[in-house]
């Protein structure tokens, strides 16, 4: 049976996310991001399209590398202003039944004890539809804002992340047994003291002593997303991630990235297929190829290549504004996103070439065509690279998501490559076609659970 495509909408609680400048398009509504209706309408739309989830990016800090200022960042709203992504979930969960929510949170600035409570709370309120995109940060502007002189060194951030996950597993998996809560009014016992235990942790980064503040949520640990593709990031993903988000530019390189992710899982003693791999992609689709090309040209007139390059500058730590248009940009290994800086290794990059690459305001692979053409191209990417799915970026919102749902989804369904209905269960059960809402037995987090009996389902299907 051919692999069915998994699909997340890729968004952010801000105006300019990936394809910059398109907020100026007269049909774009992204300036309404501050309203609940913007998000609840989007959630309903995505559930109509049977999307697996809404993946919400986030950033701590500001993009101040390009031109050594915030001028372009503020003028084009390059992920600034940006609001908290986790606060959106309750409202969107209330108007949907199946849509998952992948939420980005930077562990460098989140105390694990309190963050565990926020995750459990959202998992309860969404009935088990929450995932966490684990990031360690890469902006010195964030470090300075949080009282540090600079970001911790790249690999050390992952050392801290490993320990952070240990603390979370102890809290989410080990503090409360499944049957701790009895809610017995007659005996006046809500939770059994013998079924709840204190967590103690002493490590180089964290010291924790206390009980998890929440009773077990439907998934206990949310679905774990991660996006690091450095050697250290892949090692972390192999050990912890259930879903990995990559940025591919061509099929050969993407295939190599997917293979590295699966090899990292195998090296950690896990099934290589235990990780679902998603690639960021942009789709511009219309009823005919000619109309799609015309729409693409229309979008290009509103996009800001310079804003896209300013965003990329923050990812690499290199001030591209300091280079002449055709001056070669040399490779330098910094403390930012290593996969971003690796793109400059061939030393053939110039600011002009970067502006051309960011013509639509972003640098993701962009598919332009009729519904049939786009569907076949998406299937080709899956079959040729080993990907499991896509994080679909927005261009003009909400029309880009509407067009994909109305035009592309039916084509994928006709080809047997996309679901025609949601399955039941939590986000983890849906993504992995599992009948178990918790971390699988082979995942290292499951070892922290003291009660290894399979859950009855009462927690998440009540």
C-alpha positions, 0 to 999 in steps of 0.5 A: 500500500502506498504511503499516505501523506501526512500534512501540517499547516505551518504558521506562526503567531505573527504577521511575517513567518516564512514568505515575507512581504505578502502581508501587503497583499490586499487579500492577506489577513495575517495582520489579524493574528491578534484576534481569536477569530483568526485562529479559530477560523483557521483551525476549522478550515484545516480540520475541514481539509483533514490536516494532521496538525497546525505546526506553530513556530516561535522565536525568542529574541529579534532578528538584528543581524542584517544591517546591524539593526531592526529596521527591515525586521520592523518594517516588514514584520519579520516575525516581530511582533510575535505572540505566544503560541501556546495560548492559542491552543485552548480556543482552537481545540474548542472548535475542533475535534481532531486537529493536532497542535505542534507547539514550539517552545525554547527550553533554554528559557523555560523552567522544566517544572513549570513547562511540564504543567503547561504541556499537561494542561494543554494535553488535557484541554485538547484531549490529547492533541498536543505536540512539542517542537523542541528548540534550544534557540540560536539568537544572541539577542534572545540570550541578552534579553534573558540576562545572558551575554550570549547563547550557550555553545551549540553542542552544549545547548543539546547537552542541556536539552538531553537533561531537560528531557530527562526531567520532563520524562520523570515528571510527565511519565513517572510522578503519577500512576495511571490509576492514581486518580480515583475521584471517590466521593464516598471515601473522600479520596481524589488521588491515592497518595501511594500512587503519586511520587516525588521526582528528584533530579540533580544534574549539571543544568537542573535541580528539581525536587517535587511532584508533577502538578498535573494528573496524567494527561491523555498522552502524558508526554506530548508528541515530540518534534525536533528540527536540528540537522547538525551532527549533535542535533541528529544525535538528539533527534535519534534519541528523543524525536518522534517527528523531525522537520527538515528544510530541503532544496532538492530531492537528492539532498533531502533523501540524504537528510531523511537517511541521516535521521533514520540512521540516527534513530537506529544508532539510538536503538530505535526503529528507523521508521519510528520517526516521521520526517516532514519537509517545509514546502510552499504551494501555489495552486489554481484551477489551471497551470496558467492561472497558477503561474499568474497567481505566482507572479501576482504574489511575487509583486508583493513579496520582499526578497530583502526581508527573506535575506534579513531572516536568513541572516539571523539564521546564519549570524552573517550580516549579508547587508555588509556585502556588495550585490555580487561580492562573494559571501564566505563560509564561516562556522558560527553559533547559530543554525548550522544547517543554514550556514552549511548552505554557504560552504561552496563560497558561490553565494552573493547577496544578489543570488540570495535575493533571487533565492528569496524571491517569494520572501522565503527559500522553501521549495515552491510548487506552482501548478494545477491541482493535478500537477501539484498532487503528482509533485507532492507524491514524487517528493514523498516517493523519491526521498522517503519523506512522510509528509510536509509542513505547508507554509502560508503565502497569502492567508487564508486563501493559500490554505483554502486553495490547497484544501479545495483543489489539491486534497481531492486529487491526493485522495483520488490517488489514495495518498491522503486520508478521507476521514480522521481516525480516532484517538490522540495525536500520537495515535493518529500520526503513528496508526497506533492504539496506544496514546503514550510514548512507545516502549522502545522510546527512552522516555517510556523507561521513566514510567513506573506503571507499564500497563497499557492504558485503558483508553478511559483517560483520552476517550472519555 
